[in-house]
Amino acid sequence: ARAKGRGNRIVKPTCHVYVTVGN
């Protein structure tokens, strides 16, 4: 999960959970 790379807010369905948590 590269959601931690950008502080996106569930922008992509790639890691909905990880993106939301921002972990």
C-alpha positions as CSV (number, residue, x, y, z in Angstrom):
1,A,0.0,0.0,0.0
2,R,1.7,3.2,-1.1
3,A,-1.1,5.3,0.4
4,K,1.5,6.6,2.9
5,G,3.5,8.0,0.0
6,R,0.9,10.8,-0.6
7,G,-1.7,11.9,2.0
8,N,-4.6,11.1,-0.3
9,R,-8.1,10.7,1.1
10,I,-9.5,7.5,-0.4
11,V,-8.8,9.1,-3.8
12,K,-8.0,5.7,-5.4
13,P,-9.7,2.3,-4.8
14,T,-6.2,0.8,-4.5
15,C,-6.0,0.8,-0.7
16,H,-9.3,2.3,0.4
17,V,-8.6,1.2,4.0
18,Y,-4.9,2.2,4.0
19,V,-5.6,5.5,2.2
20,T,-8.3,6.5,4.7
21,V,-6.1,5.7,7.7
22,G,-3.1,7.3,6.1
23,N,-0.9,4.6,7.6
